[in-house]
């Protein structure tokens, strides 16, 4: 019975200490925000298309709880836009190629004019 009472009191002291530390006892206010780690250039180059090397070199600054969500969201948004643009360009080029083949009268099965001779 004494051990149970001791554990309850110890738990109450720990909970009170954590609460004061998080909520900021003594008029200091809550925990201050951690300054972002801005060491090195970790962003994607805005003046050119994103390449494989850019993605491999991409590093996000660490903060108290992991990565800064805004940095990760910006990078993912940029990569998504680049992929959409490339997919659109590929579709346009494939349509142009199909139109050129249809205009020549040579389908994919027939090959080029030199192969037909």
Secondary structure, 3 states (H helix, E strand, C coil): CHHHHHHHHHHHHHHHHHHHHHHCHHHCCCCCCCCCCCCCCCCCCCCCCCCHHHHHHCCCCEECCEECHHHHHHHHHHHHHHHHHHHHHHHHHHHHHHHHHHHHCCCCCCCCHHHHC
